[in-house]
Amino acid sequence: MVEPSKTEQRKAEHVNIILKENVSAEYNYWNDIHLVHDALPEIDLDAIDLSVKFFGKKLRAPLIISSMTGGFGMGKEINANLAKAAAEVGVAMGVGSQRAALEKPELAATYAVVRDHGVPLVFANLGAPQLVPQEGKRAYGLADAKRAIDMIDADALIIHLNFLQEVVQPEGDRRAKGCLAAIRTLAAKFPVMAKETGAGISREAATRLKEAGVQAIDVGGLGGTSFSAVEHYRARKEASSLKERLGATFWNWGIPTPASIRLADVGLPLIATGGIRSGLDAAKGIALGATVAGMAKPMLEAAKVSADAVVAELRAVIEELKAAMFLTGSTSIPELQERKVIVSPPTLSWLEAREA
Ligand SMILES: Cc1cc2nc3c(=O)[nH]c(=O)nc-3n(C[C@H](O)[C@H](O)[C@H](O)COP(=O)(O)O)c2cc1C
């Protein structure tokens, strides 16, 4: 049997740890966000239209199954279940970082399986750290990005920003200089979305990303899966006490997702990801200004069971979102985006600091 590469092992470990351990941020920032109840909504539940256009594609509901996996055995089955469900329900999906398949082309099938299902909007995925030369490794460029896109017939490319994870993980990449220029080069050629992976996007970062030509931003904020927590558990297994400590110290690092939606609003379409666990959370994200809400961990848990379990989870989220829209008198996603939102501390403090 061929030995799995380091990247393959890491992918498998991430999935196993996320499914077994508590890796959530300690505080639920969505509890700081309140929609205002309308006692006289004057709309019919059945008339609510959940559809949105994103990257030129029509989604039947404003949801994305966030980038997660591929690159190891179980990843193929998970991606197949996610893609089948995304196609059936009419929502978007992303695959996990495709670095594993760029390094080892025989792993391409673990991602390419999403092509078999007719998902309305598919995102390829590469990490920003891989766009600059890291110790002993070459930088990925336009040709690599094209290979990643073609591998899954993607409609657009996500570049994920995960420097928190890199700095706390045992074998993390240490160089961030030059990433923005590399993103600019890719964005001139392909439709690119920038995405954080749990630490959020500030106004300044969003402004720089916009100037670099990205077409949308997934704020990937604090409040859901913490990759610092994941790396804490991985370091524990490897008996790396310093990394274990770093992972614990930075467990709750970042900009809360709801605050990041407001801060990163620089005129580009936004995705609310990070701790979305219900359709009510999704409604709050949209009312704050996002166009689409993203979920990772709840989709992973369902995909481990079956495609039907993913469909059931998505449908439950959609029913909750619809209920929130009904109770705020919103017949469409643009109307929900206009609804008043009450923000309480600590999330409020992030927004007040912006005004200061
Ligand atoms: C198992 C797993 C693997 C992930 N791998 C990636 C990845 O390769 N690329 C990426 O952009 N984000 C990755 N993420 C981050 C998610 O897309 C998402 O931003 C994050 O988990 C927060 O969402 P959640 O709170 O709903 O889990 C991964 C998440 C999980 C759970």
The ligand as a MOL file (V3000), in Angstrom:
LIG
                    3D

  0  0  0     0  0            999 V3000
M  V30 BEGIN CTAB
M  V30 COUNTS 31 33 0 0 0
M  V30 BEGIN ATOM
M  V30 1 C -13.2580 19.3800 8.4470 0
M  V30 2 C -13.0910 20.8040 8.0100 0
M  V30 3 C -12.1280 21.1090 7.0530 0
M  V30 4 C -11.9860 22.4230 6.5770 0
M  V30 5 N -11.0920 22.6820 5.5660 0
M  V30 6 C -11.1240 23.8910 4.9470 0
M  V30 7 C -10.3810 24.1210 3.7550 0
M  V30 8 O -9.6740 23.2460 3.2600 0
M  V30 9 N -10.4760 25.3450 3.1630 0
M  V30 10 C -11.2690 26.3430 3.6830 0
M  V30 11 O -11.3800 27.4150 3.0800 0
M  V30 12 N -11.9310 26.1570 4.8440 0
M  V30 13 C -11.9040 24.9610 5.4710 0
M  V30 14 N -12.6550 24.7470 6.6070 0
M  V30 15 C -13.3270 25.9050 7.2580 0
M  V30 16 C -14.8060 26.0040 6.9420 0
M  V30 17 O -15.0270 26.2170 5.5660 0
M  V30 18 C -15.5060 27.1030 7.7640 0
M  V30 19 O -15.0080 28.3580 7.3770 0
M  V30 20 C -15.3070 26.9290 9.2710 0
M  V30 21 O -15.3620 25.5670 9.6300 0
M  V30 22 C -16.3750 27.6720 10.0730 0
M  V30 23 O -17.6580 27.1530 9.8320 0
M  V30 24 P -18.4650 26.2610 10.9130 0
M  V30 25 O -18.4530 27.0030 12.2000 0
M  V30 26 O -19.8360 26.1180 10.3060 0
M  V30 27 O -17.7570 24.9290 11.0020 0
M  V30 28 C -12.8080 23.4490 7.1070 0
M  V30 29 C -13.7450 23.1350 8.1020 0
M  V30 30 C -13.9130 21.8480 8.5460 0
M  V30 31 C -14.9820 21.5660 9.5790 0
M  V30 END ATOM
M  V30 BEGIN BOND
M  V30 1 1 1 2
M  V30 2 1 2 3
M  V30 3 2 2 30
M  V30 4 2 3 4
M  V30 5 1 4 5
M  V30 6 1 4 28
M  V30 7 2 5 6
M  V30 8 1 6 7
M  V30 9 1 6 13
M  V30 10 2 7 8
M  V30 11 1 7 9
M  V30 12 1 9 10
M  V30 13 2 10 11
M  V30 14 1 10 12
M  V30 15 2 12 13
M  V30 16 1 13 14
M  V30 17 1 14 15
M  V30 18 1 14 28
M  V30 19 1 15 16
M  V30 20 1 16 17
M  V30 21 1 16 18
M  V30 22 1 18 19
M  V30 23 1 18 20
M  V30 24 1 20 21
M  V30 25 1 20 22
M  V30 26 1 22 23
M  V30 27 1 23 24
M  V30 28 2 24 25
M  V30 29 1 24 26
M  V30 30 1 24 27
M  V30 31 2 28 29
M  V30 32 1 29 30
M  V30 33 1 30 31
M  V30 END BOND
M  V30 END CTAB
M  END
